[in-house]
Structure formats: structure tokens, C-alpha cells
């Protein structure tokens, strides 16, 4: 092969490698920006959930009576939500809640 053909192939390969690198860099920067946006949104959603939990605690304590605890009020409202076909927080906590959700999702996938 002649020297100019070798130089042309080398230059073409270098240009192609630069293009691939530039494309990968642009994609990575875009993904990093999206990831930062998703993390910010997640933080807001977590704050919203915590606020609703605090609200639920407050109204449960307010509606509690000497014969009915705040926990029983909370369970009754959650039961009503489920009966109306609306989503309601689970009464389970920790590992039991996670296992319950996994079972539910496994049933939905069939």
C-alpha cells in the first residue's frame, strides 16, 4: 500500500474514533443531567409521602376517642380507601411490606 493510502486510512480511523468518543460523551452528559433531575424529583416525592404520612397521623390522632385508638382510625380509613378501589398505604411495615409487594407484582406478571 502506498504511503498516502495508509495516511488516509489512519486519518479516517482517527476521525471515526473522535466521532464515537464525542457521541459517547454527549450521551453520558445527557444521562447525568437526566439522572440529576430524577434524583431531585425523587426527593420531592419522598417529601410528599412523608407529608401525607404526617397528615394521616395528625387526623388519626384528632379523630381518636377513648374507646378507639388513632391506629384503629387509620386502619379504618385505609380500609375505606381500598373498598372504594383507591390506592391506600399498606398496614405492613419493613420486610413484610416488601415481601407483600413482591408477591403482588409476581402475581401481576402472570
C-alpha positions in Angstrom: 0.0 0.0 0.0 1.2 3.5 -0.7 2.0 6.0 2.0 -0.9 8.3 1.1 -3.4 5.4 1.4 -2.0 4.4 4.8 -2.2 8.1 5.9 -5.8 8.4 4.6 -6.9 5.2 6.4 -5.2 6.4 9.6 -6.8 9.8 9.3 -10.2 8.2 8.6 -9.9 5.9 11.6 -8.9 8.8 13.9 -11.9 10.9 12.7 -14.3 7.9 13.3 -12.8 7.3 16.7 -13.3 11.0 17.6 -16.9 10.9 16.4 -17.6 7.8 18.5 -16.0 9.4 21.5 -17.9 12.7 21.1 -21.2 10.8 20.7 -20.5 8.8 23.9 -19.5 12.0 25.8 -22.7 13.8 24.7 -24.8 10.8 25.7 -23.1 10.5 29.1 -23.6 14.2 29.8 -27.3 13.9 28.9 -27.7 10.8 31.1 -26.0 12.5 34.0 -28.4 15.5 33.6 -31.4 13.2 33.5 -30.2 11.3 36.5 -29.8 14.5 38.5 -33.3 15.6 37.5 -34.8 12.2 38.5 -33.0 12.3 41.9 -34.4 15.8 42.5 -37.9 14.6 41.7 -37.4 11.6 43.9 -36.5 13.8 46.8 -39.7 15.8 46.2 -41.8 12.7 46.0 -40.3 11.4 49.2 -41.1 14.7 50.9 -44.7 14.5 49.7 -45.1 10.9 51.0 -43.7 12.0 54.4 -46.0 15.0 54.5 -49.0 12.7 53.8 -47.9 10.3 56.5 -47.7 13.2 58.9 -51.1 14.4 57.9 -52.5 10.9 58.3 -51.0 10.7 61.8 -52.5 14.1 62.7 -56.0 13.4 61.6 -55.9 9.9 63.1 -54.9 11.4 66.5 -57.6 14.1 66.1 -60.4 11.5 65.4 -59.3 9.1 68.1 -61.5 8.6 71.1 -61.1 7.0 74.5 -62.6 3.8 73.0 -60.9 4.0 69.6 -57.1 4.4 69.1 -55.5 6.5 66.4 -54.2 3.3 64.9 -57.7 1.9 64.5 -58.9 5.1 62.9 -56.0 4.9 60.5 -56.8 1.3 59.6 -60.5 2.1 59.1 -59.7 5.0 56.6 -57.3 2.8 54.7 -59.9 0.0 54.6 -62.4 2.5 53.2 -60.0 3.7 50.5 -59.4 0.1 49.4 -63.1 -0.6 49.4 -63.6 2.4 47.1 -60.9 1.0 44.7 -58.4 3.7 45.6 -54.8 3.0 46.5 -54.0 3.1 50.2 -50.8 2.8 52.1 -50.1 -0.7 53.4 -50.6 -1.5 57.1 -47.5 -3.7 56.9 -44.0 -2.3 57.5 -40.4 -3.1 56.7 -39.6 -6.6 55.3 -43.3 -7.8 55.5 -44.4 -4.9 53.3 -41.6 -5.5 50.8 -42.5 -9.2 50.6 -46.1 -8.4 50.2 -45.3 -6.0 47.3 -43.1 -8.6 45.6 -45.9 -11.2 45.8 -48.4 -8.8 44.4 -46.1 -7.9 41.5 -45.3 -11.5 40.8 -49.0 -12.2 40.5 -49.5 -9.3 38.1 -46.8 -10.5 35.7 -48.5 -13.8 35.0 
